[in-house]
Each structure stands twice: as structure tokens, then as C-alpha cells.
Amino acid sequence: MPIAPDAAALIEMLDQVFPKVDEVDSAFAAREQMKALNLPSQEEVGSVQDRTINGPNGPIPVRIYQPKLSSESISGRIGVVYFHGGGWVICDLDSHDGICRRFANALNAIVISVDYRLAPENQFPAAVDDAWAATQWVGGNADELGIDVTRVVVAGDSAGGNLAAVVAQKARDEGEIELAYQLLIYPVIDNSTTRNDYPSKTENSTGYFLTKGQMEWYRNQYLPSEAEGENPHVSPHLASSLSGLAPAGIVTAEMDPLRDEGEHYGKLLIEAGVETTIYRAPGMFHGFFNMEVVLPSARDAQEVAFNLIKDALTTEET
């Protein structure tokens, strides 16, 4: 189907205000434009706490969300470690505050949003190292956080979806925490030489908010060399094995350049025996998932995603 009318109108508005990263002078300028948007938080939660945790190269800021319940009643909840999108270059805890609030309340979960180091100042593997360190910290501090360590989820959108996929592989390989689920929202999967071979990279290369040219700009900021694109911690579909990973939900958008690589990864997971659900949002564009205030299709996709997690992690009391 063509782009949904409400999505087309929103894209036209976003094109006027959202940073065109491949046209700005620097990553810093793009971040400043992003911060100027001053995105509002739409949903009340029980509490929000900013703190820092120890990372491999210094402190990592995190933001911890309690669901809309009194703190005394929270014990042994689902834990969601969330990695924001933004091409590993822009966005932060504030830009994704709204969606983290939605996760907390919808899942009755403790959400830990991770402010990993950004490129180009901190190129790969800095973001991966921070994402993994934060996930390990959640596992090691589950009791303090009120989280059931057997029900920890990693989730992320776009570049954050890439980090979530990589962290899921590291959790399997290094064994320090056993993840219960991975939710990948229009993830960046393929940064290798095949990255532009997918039909969606041609069909949706321009006109739908995220462009192929912008993805190339983000990639160039993130990777210290072209060869790193073949690293499975950059292109998770290249891992030697995908078996034994946490169950996965993958959300894609029909009009997104990244649609096909996300769905391809989902098919590879299924072939490897990983329980995986792929949901394609019809007529939607990259970035739509966090826009439930104005897009009914975002609310629909969120409901799908939340239900996937609930179904996978259901116990008698959640």
C-alpha cells in the first residue's frame, strides 16, 4: 500500500524540523537541532530517576522508570533495557523519554534507558560496550531495581535495535545474563558491503523521512573503517550462529529503507530455531513507533510489541 495519509502529513512536518543529518556541518549541529525540538513527555509514570553506572570507559548515564504504581508494590517486575535510536550519533535519554514511559506502564515494568556514547567522538565499539555494560549492570542489580532477573528484555529502535540485537548475541555468548526477550524496532542490521542490496533501500530511498543517504552518513560516523561493517557486532546477521538467542519480536515499517534487512534478520532467526515474530506496519515510515500521540498505527504497533513481550514473559503475577 502507499504511504498512509496521516503518515505523509507527519513526514511533511518532520522534514521541516528534524535534523537533515547529511546536510549539517557536524554531528554536534545535528544534536543541537534535535534538542531544540524539546519533545514533550506524554505519560505519567510512578517515578523517574537519573543516575550513572560504571562503564568500561567511564560513567554511563541511565534513566530508570518505575511504572505508575507505588514503589512499595513493585517487586520482581519485568526489566526492559532500552537503547535509543539516532544512528549512533544523535538522540539521548530525553528524545526517547516518551516511549520509555509507555513501556513502563504498558508492561508494568522497570525500564532502564541507556545513554551510550555517541559517534563520531566515540566510534564502534563504544556504543556496544556501553550497551552491554548497562545490561550486565541490570542483571547484577536486579534485586535493588525490583526486577526479576529471569525476565530481562533488551529493546531498541533503529540504531538502538542494532545494539539490542548485538547485546542479545553477547548475552548468549558470554553467559553473564540470560535474556528473556529481544524487541528490535526497525533495527539497523546490515552495515556490510551488502547493505544497499535490499529492495526497500531502493523503493524507500527518499521521501519517507529516513533516506538511504542519511543512513550512509550515520554509518560513516559510527564506523572507524569500512572493514568494520563486516563485524557481527556491527552487522548482527553475520554472526557465525544465531541459534540459542532470546526469543525476538521485530517491528518494521513498510515505507522504511531498513524494512527488508530487519525482516531478513527475523527470517534468519526463525531458520536458526529462535522463536521470532515479525510485524510490518502498513503504510508507515521509519520512526513512526514513538509517535502514538498522533499516529493510530503507532498505537497498534506498540500494542503488538507489548503483547509479544507479555506473552513471552507471562507469569501468574506481572
C-alpha positions as CSV (number, residue, x, y, z in Angstrom):
1,M,0.0,0.0,0.0
2,P,1.2,3.6,-0.4
3,I,2.2,5.8,2.5
4,A,-0.7,6.3,4.9
5,P,-2.2,9.8,4.6
6,D,-1.7,10.6,8.2
7,A,2.0,9.4,7.9
8,A,2.5,11.5,4.8
9,A,1.3,14.7,6.5
10,L,3.5,14.0,9.5
11,I,6.6,13.4,7.3
12,E,6.0,16.7,5.7
13,M,6.0,18.4,9.1
14,L,9.0,16.5,10.4
15,D,11.0,17.4,7.3
16,Q,10.8,21.0,8.3
17,V,12.1,20.5,11.9
18,F,14.1,17.3,12.2
19,P,17.8,17.4,11.5
20,K,18.8,16.5,8.0
21,V,22.0,14.9,9.2
22,D,23.7,14.6,5.8
23,E,23.3,18.3,5.2
24,V,24.5,19.7,8.5
25,D,28.1,20.9,9.3
26,S,28.7,18.3,12.1
27,A,27.2,15.8,14.4
28,F,27.2,18.4,17.1
29,A,25.0,20.7,15.0
30,A,22.6,17.8,14.3
31,R,22.3,17.1,18.1
32,E,21.6,20.8,18.8
33,Q,18.8,20.8,16.3
34,M,17.4,17.6,17.9
35,K,17.5,19.1,21.4
36,A,15.7,22.2,20.1
37,L,12.7,20.2,19.3
38,N,12.0,19.9,23.1
39,L,9.8,16.8,22.7
40,P,7.2,16.6,25.5
41,S,6.7,13.7,27.8
42,Q,3.2,12.5,27.4
43,E,2.6,9.9,30.1
44,E,2.8,9.9,33.9
45,V,4.8,7.1,35.5
46,G,5.4,6.2,39.1
47,S,8.9,7.7,39.2
48,V,11.9,8.7,37.1
49,Q,15.4,8.6,38.3
50,D,18.6,9.7,36.6
51,R,21.8,8.1,37.7
52,T,25.2,7.0,36.4
53,I,26.6,3.5,36.4
54,N,30.2,2.3,35.8
55,G,31.1,1.6,32.2
56,P,34.2,0.3,30.5
57,N,35.5,3.8,29.8
58,G,33.8,5.9,32.4
59,P,30.3,6.5,33.8
60,I,27.2,5.8,31.7
61,P,24.1,7.9,32.3
62,V,20.9,5.9,32.7
63,R,17.3,6.8,33.4
64,I,15.2,4.4,35.4
65,Y,11.4,4.4,35.1
66,Q,9.0,2.8,37.6
67,P,5.5,2.1,36.3
68,K,2.5,4.0,37.6
69,L,2.3,2.2,40.9
70,S,3.6,2.9,44.3
71,S,7.2,1.9,44.8
72,E,6.2,-0.4,47.7
73,S,4.1,-2.6,45.4
74,I,6.8,-3.2,42.9
75,S,8.9,-6.3,43.2
76,G,10.2,-8.8,40.7
77,R,8.9,-6.9,37.7
78,I,9.9,-7.3,34.0
79,G,13.0,-5.3,33.3
80,V,13.4,-3.5,30.0
81,V,16.9,-2.3,29.0
82,Y,16.2,0.3,26.3
83,F,18.7,1.6,23.7
84,H,17.5,4.8,21.8
85,G,17.8,5.3,18.1
86,G,19.5,8.1,16.3
87,G,22.1,6.5,14.0
88,W,24.6,6.1,16.9
89,V,25.1,9.9,16.5
90,I,22.1,11.8,17.8
91,C,19.2,11.4,20.3
92,D,19.5,10.8,24.0
93,L,17.5,10.0,27.1
94,D,15.2,12.9,26.6
95,S,14.4,12.2,22.9
96,H,13.1,8.7,23.9
97,D,11.6,9.6,27.3
98,G,8.1,9.2,26.0
99,I,8.4,5.7,24.6
100,C,10.2,4.5,27.8
101,R,7.3,5.8,29.8
102,R,5.0,3.8,27.6
103,F,7.0,0.6,28.1
104,A,7.0,1.0,31.9
105,N,3.2,1.4,32.2
106,A,2.1,-1.0,29.4
107,L,4.3,-3.8,30.7
108,N,4.2,-2.9,34.4
109,A,8.0,-2.9,34.0
110,I,11.1,-1.2,35.3
111,V,12.7,0.5,32.3
112,I,16.4,1.4,32.2
113,S,17.2,3.8,29.3
114,V,20.8,3.8,28.4
115,D,22.7,7.0,27.3
116,Y,25.5,5.2,25.5
117,R,28.4,7.1,24.0
118,L,27.8,8.6,20.6
119,A,29.8,8.8,17.3
120,P,31.8,10.2,15.8
121,E,33.6,11.2,19.0
122,N,33.2,7.6,20.2
123,Q,33.0,5.2,17.3
124,F,32.3,1.5,17.3
125,P,32.7,-0.4,19.6
126,A,31.9,2.3,22.2
127,A,28.1,2.1,21.9
128,V,28.2,-1.7,22.1
129,D,30.5,-1.7,25.1
130,D,28.2,0.7,26.9
131,A,25.0,-1.2,26.0
132,W,26.5,-4.5,27.1
133,A,27.9,-3.0,30.4
134,A,24.4,-1.5,31.2
135,T,22.7,-4.8,30.5
136,Q,25.3,-6.6,32.8
137,W,24.6,-3.9,35.5
138,V,20.9,-4.5,35.3
139,G,21.4,-8.3,35.7
140,G,23.8,-7.7,38.7
141,N,21.5,-5.2,40.4
142,A,18.1,-6.8,39.6
143,D,17.1,-7.1,43.3
144,E,17.8,-3.5,44.0
145,L,15.9,-2.4,40.9
146,G,12.9,-4.6,41.7
147,I,13.4,-6.7,38.6
148,D,13.0,-10.5,38.2
149,V,16.4,-11.4,36.7
150,T,14.8,-14.1,34.7
151,R,12.6,-11.6,32.9
152,V,15.0,-9.1,31.4
153,V,14.3,-7.7,28.0
154,V,16.5,-5.7,25.7
155,A,14.8,-3.4,23.3
156,G,15.7,-0.5,20.9
157,D,14.7,1.3,17.8
158,S,16.8,1.8,14.7
159,A,20.5,2.0,15.8
160,G,19.2,1.0,19.3
161,G,17.7,-2.0,17.7
162,N,21.1,-2.8,16.3
163,L,22.6,-2.6,19.8
164,A,19.8,-4.7,21.3
165,A,20.5,-7.4,18.7
166,V,24.2,-7.4,19.4
167,V,23.6,-7.4,23.2
168,A,21.4,-10.4,22.8
169,Q,24.2,-12.2,21.0
170,K,26.7,-11.2,23.7
171,A,24.4,-12.4,26.4
172,R,24.3,-15.8,24.7
173,D,28.0,-16.0,24.1
174,E,29.3,-14.6,27.4
175,G,26.6,-16.0,29.6
176,E,26.6,-13.3,32.3
177,I,22.8,-12.7,31.9
178,E,20.2,-14.8,30.3
179,L,17.8,-12.6,28.4
180,A,14.1,-13.4,28.2
181,Y,13.3,-11.4,25.1
182,Q,14.7,-9.0,22.5
183,L,12.5,-6.4,20.8
184,L,14.0,-4.9,17.7
185,I,12.1,-1.9,16.3
186,Y,13.1,-1.2,12.6
187,P,16.6,-2.2,13.5
188,V,19.8,-1.4,11.6
189,I,21.1,-4.9,10.8
190,D,23.3,-4.8,7.7
191,N,26.2,-2.4,7.7
192,S,28.3,-4.7,5.4
193,T,29.0,-4.4,1.7
194,T,25.5,-5.9,1.0
195,R,23.7,-3.1,2.9
196,N,22.2,-1.5,-0.1
197,D,21.2,-4.7,-1.9
198,Y,17.7,-4.9,-0.3
199,P,14.7,-3.8,-2.4
200,S,13.5,-1.4,0.4
201,K,16.7,0.5,0.1
202,T,15.7,1.4,-3.4
203,E,12.0,1.6,-3.1
204,N,12.1,3.8,0.0
205,S,15.4,5.6,-0.6
206,T,13.9,9.1,-0.4
207,G,10.7,10.7,0.5
208,Y,9.8,8.8,3.7
209,F,11.7,10.7,6.4
210,L,14.8,8.5,6.7
211,T,16.8,8.4,3.4
212,K,19.4,6.0,2.2
213,G,21.9,8.9,2.0
214,Q,21.3,9.7,5.7
215,M,21.9,6.0,6.6
216,E,25.2,6.2,4.8
217,W,26.1,9.4,6.8
218,Y,25.3,7.7,10.1
219,R,27.3,4.6,9.1
220,N,30.3,6.8,8.2
221,Q,30.2,8.5,11.6
222,Y,29.9,5.2,13.5
223,L,32.5,3.0,11.9
224,P,36.2,3.7,12.2
225,S,36.9,1.8,9.0
226,E,35.0,0.2,6.1
227,A,36.1,-3.2,7.2
228,E,34.2,-2.9,10.5
229,G,31.0,-3.3,8.5
230,E,31.7,-7.0,8.3
231,N,32.0,-7.3,12.1
232,P,29.0,-9.3,13.6
233,H,28.8,-6.7,16.4
234,V,28.1,-4.1,13.7
235,S,26.1,-6.4,11.3
236,P,24.5,-9.0,13.6
237,H,23.2,-11.1,10.7
238,L,26.8,-12.1,10.1
239,A,27.2,-13.9,13.4
240,S,28.5,-17.4,12.9
241,S,25.4,-18.8,14.6
242,L,22.1,-17.3,15.5
243,S,20.8,-20.3,17.5
244,G,20.2,-20.1,21.2
245,L,19.3,-16.4,21.2
246,A,16.5,-15.0,23.2
247,P,13.0,-15.0,21.5
248,A,12.6,-12.0,19.3
249,G,10.0,-9.6,18.1
250,I,10.9,-7.4,15.1
251,V,8.8,-4.4,14.1
252,T,9.3,-2.9,10.7
253,A,7.6,-0.2,8.7
254,E,6.5,-0.7,5.1
255,M,8.0,2.6,3.8
256,D,11.3,2.3,5.6
257,P,14.6,1.8,3.8
258,L,15.6,-0.6,6.7
259,R,12.4,-2.7,6.3
260,D,14.0,-5.6,4.4
261,E,17.2,-6.1,6.5
262,G,15.1,-6.2,9.6
263,E,12.8,-8.8,8.2
264,H,15.7,-10.7,6.7
265,Y,17.2,-11.0,10.2
266,G,13.9,-12.2,11.5
267,K,13.8,-15.0,8.9
268,L,17.4,-15.9,9.8
269,L,16.5,-16.2,13.5
270,I,13.5,-18.4,12.6
271,E,15.7,-20.6,10.5
272,A,18.1,-20.9,13.5
273,G,15.3,-22.1,15.7
274,V,14.7,-18.8,17.6
275,E,11.1,-18.1,18.3
276,T,10.5,-14.9,16.3
277,T,7.6,-12.7,15.3
278,I,7.9,-10.1,12.5
279,Y,5.3,-7.4,12.4
280,R,5.3,-5.0,9.4
281,A,3.3,-1.8,10.0
282,P,1.5,-1.0,6.7
283,G,1.9,2.4,5.2
284,M,4.3,3.6,8.0
285,F,7.8,5.1,7.9
286,H,11.0,4.9,9.9
287,G,10.5,6.5,13.3
288,F,6.7,6.1,13.5
289,F,6.7,3.7,16.5
290,N,7.3,6.5,19.0
291,M,4.5,8.7,17.7
292,E,1.5,7.2,19.2
293,V,0.1,10.6,20.2
294,V,-0.6,11.4,16.6
295,L,-0.5,8.1,14.7
296,P,-3.1,5.3,15.4
297,S,-0.7,2.9,13.6
298,A,1.9,3.6,16.2
299,R,-0.5,2.7,18.9
300,D,-1.3,-0.5,17.0
301,A,2.3,-1.5,16.6
302,Q,3.0,-0.7,20.3
303,E,0.2,-3.0,21.3
304,V,1.6,-5.8,19.1
305,A,5.0,-5.3,20.7
306,F,3.8,-5.1,24.3
307,N,1.7,-8.2,23.8
308,L,4.6,-10.1,22.4
309,I,6.6,-9.4,25.5
310,K,3.7,-10.1,27.8
311,D,3.0,-13.4,26.1
312,A,6.7,-14.5,26.2
313,L,7.2,-13.4,29.9
314,T,3.9,-14.2,31.5
315,T,3.9,-15.5,35.0
316,E,1.0,-15.6,37.4
317,E,1.8,-12.1,38.6
318,T,3.3,-9.5,36.3
